[in-house]
Amino acid sequence: MNNQDLAGTFLRLGIGVFMTLFGTLKFVSHDMMTNGVYPAFYGEFTSSMVVYVLGAIQIIGGVLLIIGFRVKSVILVSLLMHTVSVAVTFDKIIHPFDAGMPPNFLFLAGIPVWTAMVALYFTGAGRYAISPDTKKEE
């Protein structure tokens, strides 16, 4: 196994766990997500069903990343979702100390997650995946 395979494997597993946990949050803390978090950032585009659907997409995508199935497609969907999240929270990202306690560091953490997703897209799934990248794009 070369370093790129190892990097892809660890990126895939870490992002897969991240997506699965954040998707699960939409089910176990559904009221908070539907009535608090999502309306604060997405306004009128929030509904209970939308939160459930987004959570399901994140859980399914996270599991697919963990097992390494169709990684390029899954990471593109995940990256799109995460880009929207970073965009709607951008004011909190650029003002990490304005919230008092606790500070907005959770929002700031979205940036390295975003960069890890981009890195996974270019690095590939790694060797230990159900559908490893068979052709390397140079």
N, C-alpha and C positions, 0 to 999 in steps of 0.2 A: 504494500500500500504506500503510495507516495503522499507527500504533504498536502497536495490539492485534494486527494480523496479523503484524507483525514479531516481537512478543514471543511469540506462539503458535508461530511457526515455529522460533525459537531454542530455546524450552523443549522443543518436540517433538523437535528434532534432538539436543539435549543429553541428554535423558532416554532417548531411543532408543539412543544410543551407550552410555550408562551401563548400561542393561538388557542390551544385547547383550554387553558385556564381562563383566558379572557372570554372565550365563548361560553364556558360553564358559568362564569359570573353572571351572564345575562339570564340564566335560568334560576340560579340559587338566590340572586339578589334582584329578581325581576322588577319588583315594585320600585326599588331605588333607581334602577336603570331607566325604567319607563317614566317615572314621575319626577326624577331629579336630574340625573346625569344627562340623558339624551335631550330632554327639552332645553336644558341650559346651553347646549352647544348646537343642536340641530333644529330647535324651534318646532314649528308646526309639522315638520316631516316625521315626527316621532309618533309611533303607535305601539301598542303592546305586541301586535303581530310583527312589526318591523324588527323590534328588539329580539323576538324569538327567532325570526328568520336569520338575522345577522349572527346570533349566537350559534345557530345550527351550522351555518356556513363556516364559522370559525372553528367549531369542534370538528367537523368533517375534514376541513382543510388541515387542521393541526394533526389529526390522526393520519391523514394521507402523507403528510410530511414526515411524521415519525417513522412510518413504515417505508417511506421512500417511493411512493407511487405517483407518477406524473408530476414530479417536483417542479419543473419549469412552469407548467400551467397553474399549479396550485400556488406557487410563490407569486406569480403575477396577480392573481386574484387577491391574495393576502396583501401584497404590496399596494394594490389599488385601494383596498379598504383602509390600510394603515396610513396611506398618504392623505386620504380624506380626514382621518382622525387628527393627524398632525396639522393639517391646514385649519381645521375648525378650532383647534386649541393653540394656534400660533401665538396669540397675544399672551397666553400664560407661559408659553415656552420662552418668549423673549423677556419676560418679567418674572423670573423664578423666585424673587424674594418679596413680591408685592402682596402675597396672600396672607402674610402673617405666619402662624404656625398651624399645621405644617406647611412648609413652603411648596411651591409648584414643581418640585423636583420630579414627581411622577410624570408630569407632562414633558419635562425636559428629557426624561429617559426614552421618550418616543423617538428621538433622533438617532441614538445608537441602534435601536431596534430596526428603524427604517434602513440604516446603512447595512446592518447585518442581512436584511432581506435582499437588498441590492447585491451584496456580496454572494449570497447563496445563488441568486439567479446566474451570476457569471461564473461562479466556482463549479456549480453542478452538484448533483445529489451525493456524490461520493460512491465508493465501491459497494458499501453495505446498504443497498436499497433494493426494493423489489424490482424497480425499473431504473437501474443506473443509467446515466447518460452514456450511450454507446458511441456516439460520435462527438468528438470534442471540436468545438468551433474555435478556430485559431484567429 
